[in-house]
Amino acid sequence: MPTLPIAPSTALIIVDVQPTFCEGGELPVEGGNEVAAAVAAYLHASRPDYELVVTTQDRHIDPGAHFSDAPDFVDSWPAHGVAGTANAEIHPATAEALAALGGADLTIHKGAYAAAYSGFDGTDEAGTPLAEALRERGVDAVDVCGIAESHCVKETVLDAVRAGLRTRLLVDLTVPVTAELGAAARAEMRAAGAEEIRTGHGLDR
């Protein structure tokens, strides 16, 4: 299979591939475990082609009204991605691939005390926002994948475009909450200027 063309100074952003968003988690997305395995396979095939690999994670401590016992699934949600729990960590399938390849270059945590959908709402361990951390490393393009396409992946893609980065959605390495929300999200991302790319390593949908 031909290698996906990847320009120099490109980062791979893996959005919220965490057990909390996969089957068996607190806020499961159907196909989440499959995405985690597909991202792992893609990392083994393509990690050397990227300037750096970034992971983002919901790490909620007390996000206020973002959590609710009676969620509306628009602005409020069941508790998920709770800091200190195993389900808030990177999915084991993806984590094992990352570990075998030397780990992520940037780990971004978001949402400690408020809702945070985009990876660009988060910071690294030093408190540096994602956009600034990418600029510091000379990144001018990003490929984005992860969970869920209709929510945090979409918001990360839109913010990447706003930040002036050439942005591609790896459509077979992500999955939406519903097919309808996924179609709407892809239309919004295309309209913003993001490109859609298939890696050949992921979901056939």
N, C-alpha and C positions, 0 to 999 in steps of 0.2 A: 504493500500500500504506500503511495507517495506520502512523503512527510508534509504536513501542513506548513506552508511558507510562513516563517515568523521573522519579522524585521528585527534588526539590532535594537537594543535599548527598549525591549518589550518586557513587561511584567505580566505574569499570570496571576490573576486574583481569584482565589477560591473562596466563595462566599458561603459562610455558615453551613458547611458540611459537618453537621453535628447530629448525634443520635437523637437529640430532642426534637429534630425536624424530620426524622425518619420513622419508618414503621416500628411501633413499639415505644416511641417517644411521647412526650407530653403534647406536642403539637405536630402530629405526623403528616407528612406529605407522601401520597402514594408514589412509589418510585424512588424515594429518597435513598434507600439502601443501594439500589441499583446505580444511582448517580455516584454515590461514594465509591463503589467499586470501579465504575467507569473512569472517574477522576484519577483513581490510583493507577489504572492501566495507562492512562494518558501521561501521567507523570513519568512512569517508567520509560515511555516511548519518547517523550519530548522535553524532559526537564533540562537537558544541556542547551536547548535552543533559546531558553529564556534568560534575560538579564537577572531577574530575580523572581521568586515565588512568594506570594503574599497569601496568608490565610486571615479570614475575618471570623469572629465569633461573637454571638450574643453572650454577654456575661452579666446577667442582671443580678443586682443586689437588692435594690428597692426602687423599681421603676415607676412607682406611683400608679396612676390610673391605667397604665399599659397592661397591668395584670388585673383580672377581675374574676370573681366566682360566678358571674353571670355575663360572660363576654359577648360582645356584638360581632366579633371577628372582623371588624373594620378598624376601630380605634382601640379596642380592648381585647385581650386574649387570655386563655388559661396560662397559668405560670409555666414558663419554659426557659431554657437556657440559664438556669439558676447557678450563679457562681459557686464553685466548690462541689458541684455534682458531676458525676461521670458523664451525664448526658449533655453537659455544656462543653465538653472537650471535643476535639476533632474526632470524627468518626474513626473507629479503629482501622478500617480498610484503608482510608486515606492517610491516617497517621502512620501506619506501617510503611506505606510507600514513601512518604516524606522522610521518615527516619532512615530508610535504606539509602536515600539520596542526599543525606546531609541535613535534612530539616528545612523548614521554611526560612526564608531570609527576613521576612517581616511578619510578626504576629500582631494583628489588630484586634483589640477588644472594644466592644461598643455596648451602650445601653445600661450602664451600671445604675443610673438613677433617673433615667428617662427613656422613652421610646427611641429607638435608633434603628432605622431600616438600612440605610446606605452604609457600606464600608467606610465611606468618606466622613461619616459621623464619628468614627472611632479613632483611637490613637494607639501607638505602639507602647512598649513598656516604659519608654522614656517620656511619654506624654506627647509625642510628636504626631500631629494629624497626618492621616494617610497621604493627602495631596502633597504636603510638605516633604514627607519622607520619600515619596517618589521623585519629586523634583531634586532633592539632595543627591539622589542616586542616578540622575540623568535619564530617567525613564520618560519617554515621550509617547508610548503606546501601551495599551493594556488589552489582554484577552480576559474575559470574565466568564466564570461558570459557577455552579453551585445550587443552593436551595434558598428560597423558592424563586423560580423565574418570575412569577407574577408579583413578587413583593421585594425582598431584599436584593435579589439579583438585578431586577429592573432599576431600583433606586440607585444601586451602585453604578450601573451602566450610565444612567442619566447624569449622575454627578461626575463621572469620568469625562463624559462629553463636555459638560460645563467647564471642567478644569482644563480643557484644551487638549486632551489626550486623544490620539487616534484609538478608537474603541471598537472592539469586536466581541460579539456574544457567541460563545461556543454552544450552539443550540442543542447539540446532542449530549452535552454534559450538564444539563440543567433540567428541571421539571417544575411545572406550575402547580398551584393548589388545585385549579380546575382547568380543563381545556379552554373554556371560554375566557377565563382570566389570563391564561397564557397567550392566547391569540391577541387580546387587547394589549397586553404588555409588549409583545413583539412589535405590534403596529406603532406603539408609542416610542419604543426605542429606535425603530427605523426612521420615524419622523424626526427624531432628534439628531440623527446622523450616524447612529451605530450600524456596523456591518454585521451580518449573520454568517457564521462559518460552521461547517461540519468537520469534525476532527476525524471521523471514521472509527473512533474508539468508544463511542457512547451509545445512547439510546436511539432506536430507530422509531421516530414518531413524526 
